[in-house]
Amino acid sequence: MKARGEKIAALTAYDFPMARLLDQAGIPLILVGDSLGMVVLGYADTTAVTMADVEHHTRAAARAKPTALLAADLPYRSYETVEDALKNAERLVAAGAEAVKAEGGRAILDQVKAIVKAGIPFLGHLGMLPQHVREEGGYKVKGKVESEKQALFEDADALAQAGAFGIVLELVTAPVAREVSLRIPIPTIGIGAGPDCDGQILVTPDLLGMLPWYSLKHVKPKLNAAEQMRAVVAEWKQNVERPQTSKAVSAPMKS
Ligand code: KIV
């Protein structure tokens, strides 16, 4: 798609109906992200997500048999060694993933090479790395200073050379994300990284306005699903609590 100049629209899914709906809408890349920890499981960040969690949700999404590429996240601390990375990438493939994603560049290069050598397509993730949010003390934009920019370039080059098929760029300044996109042959998929990446990815519940408890600078919800759900449920509840009389219900319709 990058070679053809086509932008890549990617979204996350954590279960069967969402994977099926995104696939039917023509989304070419669906990610079972470890964001599931926050948007499905109610954790404060992604660091509590386990392999068992990602496997469970990957199995559910894979049952939709999407024509889209289905990628799954290797969760926090599941790829600290080459052996762990390979074993856990294989577990996600066994659960139905067609590709895996992990966070980091040169720091995890041996793991990336081993995964690629095993024939498992690998998606990189650079910029703000949510699995490191605690060490970093928050979700901070990357690429503002020269050292961060150079590190991003070197990490992106290293991942591309190691055989990654794409790189998610999260919270990277727009000019730096643009430069990374121009310098590597594989697509960049941005989230909060400006308009010039080769594609964009969002956490689907953010796009649909399902989580009214927080707002993000990089997402303008296109639906107010939370509000609509609350209204429909409240109306249904009212109807259950104050049902119509049986006379009214069974009255014959006028022709
Ligand atoms: O976990 C996730 O959903 C992600 C996306 C934000 C890219 O990594």
Boltz pocket constraint, residues with backbone or C-beta under 6 A from the ligand:
constraints:
  - pocket:
      binder: B
      contacts: [[A, 12], [A, 31], [A, 32], [A, 33], [A, 34], [A, 35], [A, 36], [A, 73], [A, 168], [A, 191], [A, 201], [A, 202], [A, 203]]
      max_distance: 6.0
